[in-house]
Amino acid sequence: MNLALSDDQTMLQETVARLFREQSTPERIRAAESGLDEALWSSVCELGLPLMRTPESAGGLSLSLLDVALVAEEAGRNLASIPLVETIVATRLAGQFGADALVAEVANGAAATIALHPVTPGGAQVVPALTGCAFVIALSGERLIAHRDPAVEAPANWTSMSALGAWTPPATPGEGDVVLAQGPGAVAAWQSAVEEWKLGSAATLAGISLQALRLAAEYAGEREQFGRRIGSFQGVAHPLADAATDADGARLMVWQAISAIAARAADAAAQVSMAYWWATQASGRATEAAIRTFGGYGVSLENDIQLYYRRAKALSLVAGDPEKELQSVGDRLWSNGSAALPDAGEIGIEFGWGSQAEAYADQLRQFMAENVDDELRAKIHHSTKAHSKPFAQKLAKAGLLYPHLPAEFGGEGRSQIELAAADAVWEEMDWNRTASGVTEFVLQLEMKFGSDTAKQEIIPRLASGEGVGCLGFTEPGAGSDIFGTSFKAVQDGDEWVLNGQKMFTTAGHIADYILLLTRTDASGKKHEGLTVFILPMDVPGIEIQPVHTLQDERTNITYFQDVRIPDKYRLGAVGGGMQVMHTMLGLEHGGIVYHYAMPVMLRHAVNWASRGQAGTRRIDEPGVRRRLARAATIVAVSEGISRRDVWAQATGNGAISDGPMSKLFSTEGLRSAAADLVALAAPESLLSRDEDLALVEVAMRRAIAMTIYGGTSEIQRSLIAEQFLKMPKSRT
């Protein structure tokens, strides 16, 4: 797995970013609203960018699809008024079929474009970047033709802010037109060029979106209303955080689709359509949110933010209704839809876990196949009901219970990437690991902060699978704000007396130990005077009350009344609770654990739709495939965001916002996708007779809880706004 750009790719990106910043200024953009910035185009041609995908044999650079995406993203950020992606794609086609004269024209500064749909003589078609182009390449039947000097019959309207226009191809090739190729090979070449255009355009849209949001965030950090900067209001910050997550997901989806092409993945063509469709949706949300942040100023023509909205709108619609692209996703995944794809080139990045991690996942999968009998399989559930201490002990003996721990504690020193690959195995079985996951936190904190005597007691029990841990953080008056705890711990000699109430102590009813956050000093600030303990659950004075939830799970309320424990159960220093809690946050595996519920939910939905009923299958209906495709796209975007988070944690190369983005998108995405699929299957989804539908319906209910625990979506949005968009703190 590798998501780091090479030195050459970084240099390319920085070079074009500097060029566009210097030359694609607001004044230049406005001067070329519906045409071509010739001076900028000349500078771009000097760098050889229009020939970056043209074969070296034809005088080009033979760079990769990822290189195009990087350049296109920077062009989008700076609203470059040039036909960059279109010329790159058209020139590659010309070079592929030996049209050296056309390639030479582009090398000397000419621009070119491509018709995105097959043409018919006399039938007009809207073509992107048509104004100012020397030639347009179009597919007519099975002939691929370069038409010179295309006439713009209907220019773009004001909304488009683009060089697009309507063009009617001649009945026969005219003087100077070039028939590049004909036959199935010509059709395939044109198809691959259109797919490449989609990827480049999706990257451009991602750049437009991210820059529009940056401008909005900067404005929100300066503009004051009601005596405060408006960026500190959640009503301003949170929509921008949602849009930023979607836009960054669009950028990663382009990378992911390119990686799929390079790996010759079976769903690569579907991923291209996913990338383009998602970018059209994300750009609409991002640019509208940005305009709204500026208020009335945002719709004023004097303000630059409206330029981003108009450019995004044009690029999102020039190929037609984006929903047709969503239909292509469904057809390419579950029907006979297909498309020829361009060669990816040497991209360097890899979204796959890698052979070592996949081998470890297979090892776990094999162990489960050999050791999960019918009796144990019958207990599998998405809640702590699935926890089996005997099976946990068997996993521990095999080194599979807490595999990333050192060997002396029963682990194998596995990496975070290996753990992420293995997490999928558990979700494939619909097996919840909350109990062991929480126990892992307790175990690791005991290892780091526990007293020697407590370590000797607790670590062997937890590491062997004999013991289970739970968390005691939330209180009636301290939910997301856990440092507002009022749970009292009073020292009495060598003992501590505990009094208070903890909410949502999931697994508390089967736990042997609890990780307990307490207040030992109320005289200072709320984040001071906190002390953490790990103590047995069987000491006198602890009472557990069950709480049953919407998602068919049990959690608990745990009461402590004059509970006495020896000081050996204290973690760290008295008043050192902040250090312990910060360490725990560093142990989080990230949003990937939330993500895995999504592909499993989708798999069950596809299973339901693929089964025949009365001689028909729901998946054969275009509308059903389109709804499934929407869910599949959300799953794919979540995959990219979540894998980026895992890679960032494993390598230390990520941003602080990676984790919050992963958690927010995977949980909110599951909530949205599952609810839509339950509606699609209604009213059958209201019954429990179809096992697959039942699991989709459960996923819908689980998703609501997932947006709450582990940090609510509102908390994640605030973190994204602060860390990714650099906005003021937003807590009200």
URDALIN-V469474 format. One record per residue. N is the residue number from 1. RES is the residue in one small letter. OMEGA is omega in radians with two decimals (* if undefined). BURIAL is # if it has 16 or more other C-alpha atoms within 10 Angstrom, else .. D_FIRST is the distance of its C-alpha to the first C-alpha in Angstrom with 2 decimals. Layout:
BEGIN
N_RES_OMEGA_BURIAL_D_FIRST, N_RES_OMEGA_BURIAL_D_FIRST
END
This chain:
BEGIN
1_m_3.13_#_0.00, 2_n_3.09_._3.77, 3_l_3.13_#_6.86, 4_a_3.07_#_9.41, 5_l_3.07_#_12.21, 6_s_3.10_._13.81, 7_d_3.14_._17.30, 8_d_3.14_._18.94, 9_q_3.11_#_17.32, 10_t_3.13_._18.27, 11_m_3.10_._21.71, 12_l_-3.11_._22.18, 13_q_-3.13_#_21.43, 14_e_-3.14_._23.73, 15_t_-3.11_._26.38, 16_v_3.11_#_26.75, 17_a_3.12_#_26.59, 18_r_3.12_._29.46, 19_l_-3.09_#_31.38, 20_f_3.11_#_31.23, 21_r_-3.07_#_32.16, 22_e_-2.99_._35.12, 23_q_3.13_#_36.41, 24_s_-3.12_#_35.45, 25_t_3.11_._37.74, 26_p_-3.14_#_39.36, 27_e_3.14_._42.56, 28_r_3.13_#_41.00, 29_i_-3.13_#_39.13, 30_r_-3.14_#_42.43, 31_a_-3.10_._44.29, 32_a_-3.04_#_41.98, 33_e_-3.07_#_41.49, 34_s_-3.12_#_42.33, 35_g_-3.00_#_41.81, 36_l_3.01_#_40.10, 37_d_-2.99_#_39.78, 38_e_-3.14_#_41.02, 39_a_3.10_._40.60, 40_l_3.14_#_36.94, 41_w_3.11_#_36.43, 42_s_3.12_._38.15, 43_s_3.11_._35.80, 44_v_3.13_#_32.75, 45_c_3.11_#_34.33, 46_e_3.09_._34.98, 47_l_-3.14_._31.24, 48_g_-3.05_#_30.86, 49_l_3.13_#_28.54, 50_p_-3.12_#_30.39, 51_l_-3.02_#_29.66, 52_m_3.11_#_25.97, 53_r_3.12_#_25.14, 54_t_-3.12_#_28.37, 55_p_3.09_#_28.17, 56_e_-3.14_._29.07, 57_s_3.13_._31.92, 58_a_3.11_#_33.40, 59_g_-3.13_._33.08, 60_g_-3.07_#_29.78, 61_l_3.13_#_26.54, 62_s_3.10_#_24.18, 63_l_-2.99_#_21.35, 64_s_3.03_#_18.37, 65_l_3.13_#_18.30, 66_l_3.07_#_15.91, 67_d_3.09_#_18.61, 68_v_-3.13_#_21.15, 69_a_3.14_#_19.40, 70_l_3.13_#_19.31, 71_v_-3.13_#_22.96, 72_a_3.12_#_24.03, 73_e_3.13_#_22.72, 74_e_3.06_#_24.82, 75_a_3.11_#_27.70, 76_g_3.13_#_27.56, 77_r_-3.04_#_27.57, 78_n_3.11_#_30.68, 79_l_-3.12_#_32.34, 80_a_-3.08_#_32.75, 81_s_-3.12_#_35.73, 82_i_3.13_#_34.65, 83_p_-2.97_#_33.58, 84_l_-3.09_#_30.31, 85_v_-3.11_#_28.06, 86_e_-3.12_#_31.12, 87_t_3.09_#_32.18, 88_i_-3.10_#_28.78, 89_v_-3.10_#_28.69, 90_a_-3.11_#_32.38, 91_t_3.06_#_32.36, 92_r_3.10_#_29.52, 93_l_-3.13_#_31.74, 94_a_3.14_#_34.75, 95_g_-3.14_#_33.12, 96_q_-3.09_#_31.71, 97_f_2.99_._35.32, 98_g_3.10_#_37.00, 99_a_-3.03_#_38.69, 100_d_-3.12_#_38.87, 101_a_3.11_._41.56, 102_l_3.11_#_39.44, 103_v_-3.14_#_36.52, 104_a_3.10_#_39.07, 105_e_3.14_._40.40, 106_v_3.12_#_37.04, 107_a_-3.13_#_36.55, 108_n_3.02_._39.95, 109_g_3.11_#_39.12, 110_a_3.06_#_39.63, 111_a_-3.12_#_37.50, 112_a_3.12_#_36.63, 113_t_-3.09_#_35.30, 114_i_3.02_#_34.70, 115_a_-2.99_#_36.48, 116_l_3.12_#_34.00, 117_h_3.06_#_36.28, 118_p_-3.09_#_38.49, 119_v_3.02_#_41.85, 120_t_-3.14_#_45.36, 121_p_3.13_._48.38, 122_g_-3.14_._50.05, 123_g_-3.10_._47.25, 124_a_3.12_._45.94, 125_q_3.05_#_42.27, 126_v_-3.06_#_40.52, 127_v_3.13_#_38.31, 128_p_3.03_#_35.83, 129_a_-3.05_#_36.71, 130_l_-3.08_#_39.90, 131_t_3.07_#_42.19, 132_g_-3.12_#_42.56, 133_c_3.11_#_40.62, 134_a_3.10_#_42.15, 135_f_3.07_#_40.93, 136_v_3.12_#_39.15, 137_i_-3.07_#_37.48, 138_a_3.07_#_38.37, 139_l_3.09_#_38.33, 140_s_-3.02_#_41.85, 141_g_3.07_._42.06, 142_e_3.12_#_40.21, 143_r_3.09_#_40.97, 144_l_-2.97_#_38.58, 145_i_2.99_#_40.88, 146_a_-3.13_#_40.59, 147_h_-3.12_#_43.43, 148_r_3.02_#_44.76, 149_d_-3.13_#_46.04, 150_p_-3.14_#_45.29, 151_a_3.10_#_47.82, 152_v_-3.06_#_46.63, 153_e_-3.13_._48.97, 154_a_-3.11_._47.82, 155_p_-3.14_#_45.90, 156_a_3.07_#_43.46, 157_n_-3.03_._45.07, 158_w_-3.08_._44.80, 159_t_-2.98_._41.94, 160_s_-3.07_#_39.61, 161_m_-3.03_#_39.77, 162_s_3.12_#_38.35, 163_a_3.12_#_39.56, 164_l_3.11_#_39.29, 165_g_3.10_#_42.47, 166_a_-3.11_#_44.19, 167_w_3.07_#_44.86, 168_t_-3.12_#_46.92, 169_p_3.10_#_46.25, 170_p_-3.14_._49.38, 171_a_3.09_._50.83, 172_t_3.11_._50.37, 173_p_-3.12_._48.42, 174_g_3.14_._50.48, 175_e_-3.13_._51.43, 176_g_3.08_._48.44, 177_d_-3.06_#_45.98, 178_v_3.00_#_43.68, 179_v_-3.06_#_42.74, 180_l_-3.10_#_39.30, 181_a_3.05_#_38.89, 182_q_-3.09_#_40.11, 183_g_-3.12_._39.28, 184_p_3.13_._36.14, 185_g_3.10_._34.09, 186_a_3.12_#_35.28, 187_v_-3.13_#_34.38, 188_a_3.14_#_30.83, 189_a_3.11_#_30.43, 190_w_3.12_#_31.78, 191_q_-3.12_#_29.56, 192_s_3.11_#_26.39, 193_a_3.11_#_27.84, 194_v_3.10_#_28.44, 195_e_3.10_#_24.88, 196_e_3.08_#_23.74, 197_w_3.13_#_26.36, 198_k_-3.13_#_25.01, 199_l_3.11_#_21.54, 200_g_3.13_#_23.24, 201_s_3.08_#_25.69, 202_a_3.09_#_23.19, 203_a_3.09_#_21.52, 204_t_3.13_#_25.10, 205_l_3.09_#_25.94, 206_a_3.11_#_23.02, 207_g_3.08_#_24.35, 208_i_-3.08_#_27.88, 209_s_-3.07_#_27.01, 210_l_3.14_#_25.23, 211_q_3.09_#_28.06, 212_a_3.13_#_30.76, 213_l_3.08_#_29.45, 214_r_3.14_#_29.32, 215_l_3.12_#_32.93, 216_a_-3.14_#_33.97, 217_a_3.11_#_32.46, 218_e_3.12_._34.28, 219_y_-3.12_#_37.46, 220_a_3.10_#_37.15, 221_g_-3.12_#_36.81, 222_e_-3.06_._40.11, 223_r_3.14_._42.25, 224_e_3.01_._44.52, 225_q_-3.13_._46.35, 226_f_3.08_._48.27, 227_g_-3.12_._47.90, 228_r_3.02_._44.09, 229_r_-3.01_#_41.21, 230_i_3.10_#_40.21, 231_g_3.10_#_36.51, 232_s_3.08_#_37.41, 233_f_3.14_#_38.52, 234_q_3.12_#_35.99, 235_g_3.06_._37.60, 236_v_-3.03_#_36.30, 237_a_-3.01_#_33.04, 238_h_3.05_#_31.63, 239_p_3.10_#_31.89, 240_l_3.11_#_30.14, 241_a_3.07_#_27.32, 242_d_-3.11_#_26.96, 243_a_3.12_#_27.02, 244_a_3.10_#_24.50, 245_t_3.09_#_22.00, 246_d_-3.09_#_22.75, 247_a_3.10_#_22.51, 248_d_3.03_#_19.19, 249_g_3.09_#_18.00, 250_a_3.11_#_19.55, 251_r_-3.14_#_17.71, 252_l_3.12_#_14.28, 253_m_3.06_#_15.71, 254_v_3.12_#_16.51, 255_w_-3.10_#_13.02, 256_q_3.11_#_11.89, 257_a_3.10_#_14.91, 258_i_3.09_#_14.30, 259_s_3.12_#_10.85, 260_a_3.09_#_12.91, 261_i_-3.13_#_15.60, 262_a_-3.13_#_13.60, 263_a_-3.09_._12.44, 264_r_3.13_._16.09, 265_a_-3.09_._15.47, 266_a_-3.10_._18.88, 267_d_-3.08_._18.78, 268_a_-3.13_#_17.67, 269_a_3.10_#_21.28, 270_a_-3.13_#_21.58, 271_q_3.07_#_18.55, 272_v_3.12_#_20.34, 273_s_3.06_#_23.43, 274_m_-3.09_#_21.66, 275_a_-3.11_#_20.33, 276_y_-3.13_#_23.85, 277_w_-3.09_#_25.71, 278_w_3.14_#_23.73, 279_a_3.10_#_24.13, 280_t_-3.13_#_27.86, 281_q_-3.11_#_28.21, 282_a_-3.12_#_26.26, 283_s_3.08_#_28.20, 284_g_3.14_#_31.45, 285_r_-3.07_#_30.82, 286_a_-3.07_#_29.61, 287_t_3.07_#_32.51, 288_e_3.10_#_35.09, 289_a_3.13_#_33.98, 290_a_3.12_#_34.19, 291_i_-3.12_#_37.68, 292_r_3.11_#_38.87, 293_t_3.11_#_37.82, 294_f_-3.13_#_40.21, 295_g_-3.13_._42.88, 296_g_3.11_._45.79, 297_y_-3.08_._44.67, 298_g_-3.14_#_41.53, 299_v_3.08_#_43.64, 300_s_-3.10_._45.85, 301_l_3.10_._45.48, 302_e_-3.11_._45.76, 303_n_-3.07_._42.43, 304_d_-3.00_#_39.31, 305_i_3.13_#_37.16, 306_q_3.09_#_38.90, 307_l_-3.14_#_37.64, 308_y_3.10_#_34.04, 309_y_-3.07_#_35.27, 310_r_3.14_#_37.21, 311_r_3.13_#_34.54, 312_a_-3.13_#_31.97, 313_k_-3.13_#_34.63, 314_a_-3.09_#_35.48, 315_l_3.13_#_31.99, 316_s_-3.01_#_31.34, 317_l_-3.02_._34.56, 318_v_3.12_#_35.19, 319_a_-3.11_#_33.58, 320_g_-3.14_._35.61, 321_d_-3.13_._35.22, 322_p_3.14_#_31.53, 323_e_3.06_._32.27, 324_k_3.10_._32.65, 325_e_3.07_#_28.98, 326_l_3.06_#_28.32, 327_q_3.09_#_30.62, 328_s_3.09_#_28.56, 329_v_-3.14_#_25.51, 330_g_-3.13_#_27.74, 331_d_-3.11_#_29.27, 332_r_3.13_#_26.07, 333_l_-2.93_#_24.70, 334_w_3.09_#_27.99, 335_s_-3.09_._30.63, 336_n_-3.13_._31.16, 337_g_3.13_._29.51, 338_s_3.09_#_27.49, 339_a_3.01_#_26.80, 340_a_-3.07_#_26.11, 341_l_3.11_#_22.92, 342_p_3.02_#_22.48, 343_d_-3.07_._20.42, 344_a_-3.05_#_17.21, 345_g_-3.14_#_17.48, 346_e_-3.01_._15.00, 347_i_3.10_#_12.66, 348_g_-3.10_#_9.97, 349_i_-3.14_#_7.42, 350_e_3.14_#_5.03, 351_f_3.12_#_5.55, 352_g_-3.12_#_5.45, 353_w_-3.09_#_5.05, 354_g_-3.02_._5.42, 355_s_-3.11_._9.10, 356_q_3.14_._10.05, 357_a_3.12_#_9.28, 358_e_3.10_#_10.83, 359_a_3.10_._13.60, 360_y_3.09_#_14.37, 361_a_3.11_#_14.70, 362_d_3.10_._16.95, 363_q_3.10_._18.88, 364_l_3.14_#_19.67, 365_r_3.13_#_20.55, 366_q_3.11_._22.88, 367_f_-3.14_._24.44, 368_m_-3.14_._25.22, 369_a_-3.08_._26.75, 370_e_-2.98_._28.94, 371_n_3.11_._30.01, 372_v_-3.14_._30.41, 373_d_-3.08_._33.96, 374_d_-3.13_._35.88, 375_e_3.13_._37.38, 376_l_3.14_._34.12, 377_r_-3.14_._32.59, 378_a_-3.13_._35.60, 379_k_-3.11_._34.75, 380_i_-3.10_#_31.25, 381_h_-3.13_#_31.29, 382_h_3.13_#_29.19, 383_s_3.14_#_31.12, 384_t_3.03_#_32.04, 385_k_-3.06_#_34.40, 386_a_-3.05_#_31.62, 387_h_3.10_#_31.51, 388_s_-3.14_#_33.16, 389_k_3.10_#_33.91, 390_p_3.14_._34.68, 391_f_3.08_#_31.37, 392_a_3.11_#_29.56, 393_q_3.09_#_31.41, 394_k_3.08_#_30.37, 395_l_-3.12_#_26.68, 396_a_3.13_#_27.33, 397_k_3.12_._29.00, 398_a_-3.13_#_26.00, 399_g_-3.02_#_23.70, 400_l_-3.10_#_22.00, 401_l_3.08_#_23.76, 402_y_-2.91_#_22.15, 403_p_-3.11_#_19.50, 404_h_3.12_#_18.01, 405_l_3.07_#_21.56, 406_p_-3.08_._22.95, 407_a_-3.11_._24.74, 408_e_3.09_._28.13, 409_f_3.04_#_27.50, 410_g_-3.14_#_26.42, 411_g_-3.13_#_22.64, 412_e_3.14_#_20.17, 413_g_-3.10_#_18.20, 414_r_-3.12_#_15.01, 415_s_3.10_._12.09, 416_q_3.12_#_11.53, 417_i_3.09_#_8.23, 418_e_3.11_#_10.51, 419_l_-3.14_#_13.25, 420_a_3.11_#_11.70, 421_a_-3.12_#_11.11, 422_a_3.13_#_14.67, 423_d_-3.14_#_16.18, 424_a_-3.11_#_16.10, 425_v_3.14_#_18.42, 426_w_-3.11_#_21.00, 427_e_3.09_#_21.09, 428_e_-3.12_._21.50, 429_m_-3.06_._24.64, 430_d_-3.05_#_25.83, 431_w_-3.14_#_25.98, 432_n_-3.13_#_26.16, 433_r_-3.12_#_24.97, 434_t_-3.08_#_26.66, 435_a_-3.13_#_29.01, 436_s_3.10_#_26.56, 437_g_3.10_#_24.18, 438_v_3.12_#_27.18, 439_t_3.13_#_28.40, 440_e_3.07_#_25.21, 441_f_-3.12_#_25.99, 442_v_-3.11_#_29.54, 443_l_-3.08_#_28.64, 444_q_3.10_#_26.35, 445_l_3.05_#_28.94, 446_e_3.12_#_31.67, 447_m_-3.04_#_29.87, 448_k_-2.98_._29.65, 449_f_-3.02_#_32.92, 450_g_3.04_#_35.21, 451_s_-3.10_#_38.48, 452_d_-3.11_._38.85, 453_t_3.12_._41.18, 454_a_3.11_#_39.04, 455_k_-3.12_#_35.94, 456_q_3.13_._37.99, 457_e_-2.91_._38.92, 458_i_-3.01_#_35.84, 459_i_-3.14_#_32.77, 460_p_-3.12_._33.91, 461_r_-3.11_#_34.83, 462_l_-3.08_#_31.60, 463_a_-3.11_#_29.26, 464_s_-3.09_#_31.23, 465_g_3.13_#_30.97, 466_e_-3.08_#_34.70, 467_g_3.12_#_34.49, 468_v_3.09_#_32.97, 469_g_3.02_#_32.53, 470_c_-3.06_#_33.02, 471_l_3.08_#_32.94, 472_g_-3.11_#_36.11, 473_f_-2.99_#_35.34, 474_t_3.08_#_36.72, 475_e_3.11_#_40.48, 476_p_-3.13_._42.91, 477_g_-3.11_._43.05, 478_a_3.13_#_39.53, 479_g_3.08_#_36.67, 480_s_3.10_#_33.83, 481_d_-3.03_._35.88, 482_i_-3.14_._35.54, 483_f_3.01_#_37.04, 484_g_-3.09_#_40.21, 485_t_3.07_#_40.84, 486_s_3.13_#_44.50, 487_f_-3.00_#_44.14, 488_k_2.97_#_46.61, 489_a_-3.09_#_46.25, 490_v_-3.12_#_49.44, 491_q_3.11_#_49.89, 492_d_-3.07_._52.97, 493_g_3.12_._53.36, 494_d_-3.13_._50.59, 495_e_3.03_#_49.57, 496_w_3.09_#_48.03, 497_v_-3.03_#_49.53, 498_l_3.07_#_47.15, 499_n_3.12_#_48.29, 500_g_-3.06_#_46.40, 501_q_3.08_#_44.38, 502_k_-3.13_#_40.67, 503_m_3.00_#_39.38, 504_f_3.06_#_36.57, 505_t_-3.14_#_36.07, 506_t_-3.07_#_33.93, 507_a_3.14_#_34.26, 508_g_-3.10_#_37.21, 509_h_3.08_#_39.51, 510_i_-3.02_#_37.59, 511_a_3.05_#_36.45, 512_d_-3.14_#_37.88, 513_y_3.10_#_36.78, 514_i_3.02_#_36.22, 515_l_-2.90_#_34.43, 516_l_3.06_#_37.15, 517_l_-3.07_#_37.31, 518_t_3.02_#_40.91, 519_r_3.14_#_43.17, 520_t_3.12_#_45.26, 521_d_-3.10_#_46.72, 522_a_-3.04_._47.56, 523_s_-3.07_._49.26, 524_g_3.08_._46.36, 525_k_-2.99_._43.62, 526_k_3.12_#_41.74, 527_h_3.05_#_38.57, 528_e_3.09_#_40.87, 529_g_3.12_#_42.72, 530_l_3.11_#_39.89, 531_t_-3.08_#_39.44, 532_v_3.09_#_37.06, 533_f_2.86_#_38.13, 534_i_-3.02_#_36.76, 535_l_3.12_#_39.79, 536_p_3.12_#_40.90, 537_m_-3.09_#_41.59, 538_d_3.10_._44.78, 539_v_-3.12_._46.84, 540_p_3.05_._49.98, 541_g_3.12_._49.90, 542_i_3.11_#_46.60, 543_e_-3.10_#_47.02, 544_i_3.10_#_44.35, 545_q_-3.09_._45.02, 546_p_3.01_._42.83, 547_v_-3.13_._41.41, 548_h_-2.92_._40.39, 549_t_3.11_._38.08, 550_l_-3.07_._37.65, 551_q_3.10_#_34.47, 552_d_3.08_._36.39, 553_e_3.04_._35.18, 554_r_2.90_#_37.19, 555_t_-3.00_#_36.85, 556_n_2.84_#_39.66, 557_i_-3.09_#_41.94, 558_t_-3.12_#_42.65, 559_y_3.09_#_45.91, 560_f_3.14_#_46.81, 561_q_-3.14_._50.51, 562_d_3.12_#_51.71, 563_v_-3.13_#_48.89, 564_r_3.10_#_49.37, 565_i_3.08_#_46.65, 566_p_-3.09_._46.79, 567_d_-3.12_#_45.08, 568_k_-3.11_#_42.75, 569_y_3.10_#_40.56, 570_r_3.05_#_39.83, 571_l_3.10_#_36.33, 572_g_-3.07_#_36.50, 573_a_2.98_._39.50, 574_v_-3.07_#_42.06, 575_g_-3.11_#_41.03, 576_g_-3.08_#_37.50, 577_g_-3.14_#_35.87, 578_m_-3.14_#_33.88, 579_q_3.14_._31.97, 580_v_-3.09_#_31.20, 581_m_3.10_#_30.09, 582_h_3.08_._27.79, 583_t_3.14_#_26.16, 584_m_3.12_._25.74, 585_l_3.11_._24.02, 586_g_3.14_._21.42, 587_l_-3.13_._20.80, 588_e_3.09_._19.84, 589_h_3.10_#_16.61, 590_g_-3.03_#_16.63, 591_g_-3.11_#_17.26, 592_i_-3.14_#_14.87, 593_v_3.06_#_17.85, 594_y_-3.08_#_20.03, 595_h_-2.95_#_17.86, 596_y_3.07_#_17.95, 597_a_-3.07_#_21.68, 598_m_3.14_#_21.23, 599_p_3.10_#_19.88, 600_v_3.09_#_22.34, 601_m_-3.14_#_25.13, 602_l_3.14_#_24.42, 603_r_3.13_._24.45, 604_h_3.11_#_27.85, 605_a_3.12_#_29.15, 606_v_3.08_#_28.32, 607_n_3.12_._29.95, 608_w_-3.07_#_33.03, 609_a_-3.07_#_33.26, 610_s_3.14_._32.84, 611_r_3.14_._35.74, 612_g_3.06_._39.08, 613_q_-3.12_._41.97, 614_a_3.07_._45.40, 615_g_3.14_._44.01, 616_t_3.07_._41.51, 617_r_-3.14_._37.88, 618_r_-3.08_#_36.81, 619_i_3.09_#_33.61, 620_d_3.10_._35.90, 621_e_-3.14_._37.13, 622_p_-3.13_._35.47, 623_g_3.11_._35.84, 624_v_3.11_#_34.07, 625_r_-3.14_#_31.13, 626_r_3.12_#_30.99, 627_r_3.07_#_30.90, 628_l_3.14_#_28.19, 629_a_3.08_#_26.24, 630_r_3.12_#_26.59, 631_a_-3.14_#_25.12, 632_a_3.12_#_22.27, 633_t_3.08_#_21.48, 634_i_3.10_#_21.59, 635_v_-3.11_#_19.21, 636_a_3.10_#_16.73, 637_v_3.08_#_17.13, 638_s_3.12_#_16.75, 639_e_-3.13_#_13.48, 640_g_-3.13_#_12.08, 641_i_-3.09_#_13.90, 642_s_3.11_#_13.00, 643_r_3.06_#_9.22, 644_r_3.13_#_9.75, 645_d_3.11_#_12.04, 646_v_-3.14_#_9.95, 647_w_-3.13_#_7.41, 648_a_3.12_#_10.80, 649_q_-3.09_#_12.47, 650_a_-3.05_._10.22, 651_t_-3.08_._10.40, 652_g_-3.06_._13.70, 653_n_-3.02_._12.99, 654_g_3.09_#_13.97, 655_a_-3.14_._17.44, 656_i_-3.09_._19.80, 657_s_-3.09_#_20.14, 658_d_-3.13_#_16.59, 659_g_3.09_#_17.77, 660_p_3.10_#_21.10, 661_m_-3.13_#_19.75, 662_s_-3.12_#_17.52, 663_k_-3.12_#_20.52, 664_l_-3.03_#_22.99, 665_f_-3.08_#_21.42, 666_s_-3.11_#_20.39, 667_t_3.11_#_23.85, 668_e_3.09_#_25.94, 669_g_3.09_#_24.12, 670_l_3.13_#_24.87, 671_r_-3.11_#_28.41, 672_s_-3.06_#_28.98, 673_a_-3.11_#_27.50, 674_a_3.13_#_29.13, 675_a_-3.14_#_32.44, 676_d_-3.13_#_32.49, 677_l_3.04_#_31.89, 678_v_3.08_#_34.53, 679_a_3.12_._36.88, 680_l_-3.06_#_36.06, 681_a_-3.11_#_37.11, 682_a_0.02_._40.14, 683_p_-3.12_._42.61, 684_e_-3.11_._41.12, 685_s_3.08_#_38.35, 686_l_-3.14_._41.14, 687_l_-3.09_._41.95, 688_s_-3.03_._40.33, 689_r_3.12_._41.10, 690_d_-3.05_._37.81, 691_e_-3.13_._35.05, 692_d_3.12_#_32.20, 693_l_3.13_#_33.97, 694_a_-3.14_#_34.75, 695_l_3.04_#_31.11, 696_v_-3.14_#_30.43, 697_e_3.08_#_33.46, 698_v_3.11_#_32.35, 699_a_3.10_#_28.97, 700_m_-3.14_#_31.06, 701_r_3.11_#_32.98, 702_r_-3.06_#_30.07, 703_a_3.12_#_28.35, 704_i_3.12_#_31.37, 705_a_-3.12_#_31.01, 706_m_3.08_#_27.27, 707_t_-3.11_#_28.11, 708_i_-3.06_._30.43, 709_y_-3.07_._29.11, 710_g_-3.07_#_26.36, 711_g_-3.06_#_27.72, 712_t_3.10_#_29.49, 713_s_3.13_#_28.25, 714_e_3.08_#_30.91, 715_i_-3.13_#_29.53, 716_q_3.13_#_26.03, 717_r_3.11_#_27.69, 718_s_3.13_#_29.64, 719_l_3.13_#_26.64, 720_i_3.13_#_24.83, 721_a_-3.10_#_28.11, 722_e_-2.98_#_28.58, 723_q_-3.11_#_25.15, 724_f_-3.10_#_23.69, 725_l_3.09_#_27.05, 726_k_3.14_._28.92, 727_m_3.09_#_31.79, 728_p_3.08_#_34.45, 729_k_-3.10_#_34.10, 730_s_-3.13_#_34.97, 731_r_3.14_._36.49, 732_t_*_._39.50
END
